[in-house]
């Protein structure tokens, strides 16, 4: 019996990059529609049509409409860049240095879209509730960063306390910025981290 030719195998890296591009395109169209006609008025079918995909394809990338806003493509970039900062920097200083450099790495159009996404999260009541779970995930992410930079355990009390404090000041800063359409979230992030690094003086 003869065997049929093997199907060509697409490299995992290429496949993952294609998926990432599709996910980014769906999010881009979703954010545009939310800006043009409002979050509540926009449907999954409209987002799928704008992205030229079927609703079933949409759900392969995002389980819900709100997930298109909560998905943060820059978190891994931020953490990876922070891990590469000079070892003598504290975890907070490493994050601040990363915020300074990330603007040069990300195209202005992409960062403007990210800024709009962040502000939308805090303006829409139903998204504000959902984002609490994402910030809980952020504690785990930041604890991993602090653990790797300090050589301590990821479940160390002080490591997780620091990660929680970072999440807290960022939440407070971004929630306050939501009322300002011209807010520069990178500047706000740096101010929040500088205040934390100074011991949160009042």
N, C-alpha and C positions, 0 to 999 in steps of 0.2 A: 504494500500500500504506500502510495506516495504521500508525502506531507505537503500541506499548502505552505506557500511562502510566509515567513513570519512577518507580522505587522511591524513597521518601523516604530521604534520606541523613541518618543520625544524626551529629550533630557529634562530631568526634574526641574533644573534651574530655569530653563526656558518656559516650561509649563507653568511654573509658579509666577514667573514674570508676566505671562499673558493673563493669568488670573488676576494678578494685582492691577494690571492696566484696565481690565474690565471692571473690577470693583471700583477703581478710581473714577472711571467714566460714569458709572451709575451714580456714584456719590456726587460727582460734578453736576450732572443733570438734575439730581434731586435738590441740591442746594440752590441751583438757579431757579427752579420752580418754586421752592419755598420762599425765595426772595421776591419773585414776581407776583405770586398769587396767595402767599400765606401758607404756613405749615398745615393748618387744619383743613384747608380747602384743597390740598394736593393729595392725589390718590396714588397708590402703587401702580395702577394701570397707566396713569399719566406719566409717571417716571419711566416705566418700561417702554412706553411709546417714544418718549424723548430720547432714550438711550438706544432705541431700535433693537429691543430684545423683547421676548415674551415675558408675561408675568411669572411663568414657571421658572424661567432663567433668572429673573430678579431674585426669586426666593432661594435659588441656589447660592446666591452671594450674600443676601441679607434676609434674616428671618422675618423682619418687620420693617415698616416705614421708618420708625424711630431709630432703627439700627443704622440707617444711612447717615444720620446725624451723629450718633454716638461713636461710630467707627473713627478712630484717630490714627491715621497712617504715620504720624510723626513721632509717636511715643517710642517705637523701637529705634528710630533715628536719633532721637534725643538721648536715650540711654546709652546707645553704642558710642556716641560722640563723647558723652560724659565719662565713660569708662576709659577713653583714650586721652583724657586730660592728664597733665603732669601729676605724678603720684604725691607730691608734697601738698597739693591742694586738698582741702577738706571736701567732703561730699557736696556740701552746699556751694562752695566756691567752684567746684567742678561743674555743677549745674549752671551757675551764673556764667562761667566762661563758655559753656556750650551755647547758652542763649545768645551770647555775643557773636559767636561764630556761625550759628545756624542760619542767620539771615542771608549770609553770603552764599550758603550752599543751596538754599531753596529759592527757585524762581519767584519773583515778586507776585506773579499771578497766582501761583500755588499758595503762597503764604496769605494773600488776601482772602482766598477762598477758605483757608483754615481759620483765619481770624473771624470770618463770618459764621463759620460752623460753631466755633467756641461761643460767640455771643448769642447765637440762636439757642444753644442749649440752655442758657440761663434766662432767656426771655420767655420761652414757652413753658407754661406750668407742667404739662405732662412730660416734658423732657427733663425738667429739673428733678422730678421724682426719679426717673429712670437713671439719671446720671450718677446717683448716689452709689449704685452698684459698680459703676465704672471707676469711681474714685476709690472704692474698696479694693478693686484690682490694682489701682495705682499704688496703693500702700505696698502690696506684694512686689510690684515692679521696682519701686524705689528702695525697698528693703534689700532686694537683691543687689542693686547698685551700691548701696552703702556697705553691704557685707563684703562685696568683692574689692571695694576700694580700701576698706579698713582691715580686712583679714579676719573679721568677726563672723559669727554664725548669723545666718539670715533670720533665725528666730530669736536672736538676742533682744532682750527687752528694750535696750537703748536704741538699737538699730531700728526696730519697728516703731518706737516712739518718735524717732527722728523722721521716719518716712510718713507717719501720720501727721506730724507737724507741717511737713512740706505740703502735703495734700490740703491741709486745713488753710494755710495762708494762701495757696493758689486758688482754692475755692472762694475764699473771701474776696480776694482781689478781682477775680474774673466776674463774680456776681456783681460787684460794685461797678465794674466796667461795662456791664451789659446795657446800662442806661446811656452810654456814650457811643454813638455810631462811629466816631473817629478814633476810638481807643486803640492804642498799639499794644497788643497783648504781650509782645516780647519785652517791651519796656515795663509793663505792669508785672510780668513774671520776675524780672530782675529786681524791681523794687521790693516785691514780696520776699524774695530770697535774701536780699540784703537786710531787711528788717528781721527775718528769722535768724540770720547769721549774727546779728548784733544782740540777740537775746530777747527780741520782741519788746524793746523798751517802750514805755508809755510816758 
